[in-house]
């Protein structure tokens, strides 16, 4: 998972902005992506994310309008862009296949994490119990204020919402986005789920945050099988 540091973009995208459609200079983004790829030692494959649940197989699918990807080909990095949404990285324990998912609350409610897991397992011939998951930085449970529509989208997890009415009495809640993803993955059969403890909003030095800044860069999370 990359932080916002180490790139060439000017404020407010400073400095390692990897998002190509957020208003930043295209040459700066290209250089940032080159640096990110060099740090990975693999080829990041950039998706056109739409807050859905579609999963593509890298190296086979040409239409990359999706929010998750998996591969069993060494050297291709399943890569997702985030700036408050949750990156979910998956890998077989034996390292033979990997996947990544971009999970905002809509995608998560729609099943993007489970779809990525299913694609990885079916495509590589393993069970969910043979997969490990890592949750990256996202908007944290002290900062993610949501309305009743988000609460209703996760009827199975009421404990992951804390009521926080506004001064005018209108109902609002604080949601645990990483906790919701963890719960969904565990219900799907993934026993080993780590990460998810970093808040993008609260850590300005390390992380971009759209909720905090409005105009913001994008970070990337990637997972890959090392080349031979």
Buried (B, 14 or more C-beta within 10 A) or exposed (E): BBBBEEBBBEEBBBBBBBBBEBEBBEEBBEBBBEBBBEEBEBBBBBBEBEBBBBBBBBEEBEEBEBBBBBBBBEBBBBBBBBBBBBBBBBBBEEEBBBBBBBBBBBBBBBBBBBBBBBBBBEBBEBEBEBBBBBBBBBBBBEBBBBEEEBBEBBEEBEEBBEEEEEEEEEEBBBBBBBBBBBBBBBEBBBEBBEBBEBBBBBBEEBBBBBBBBEEBBBBBBBBBBEEE
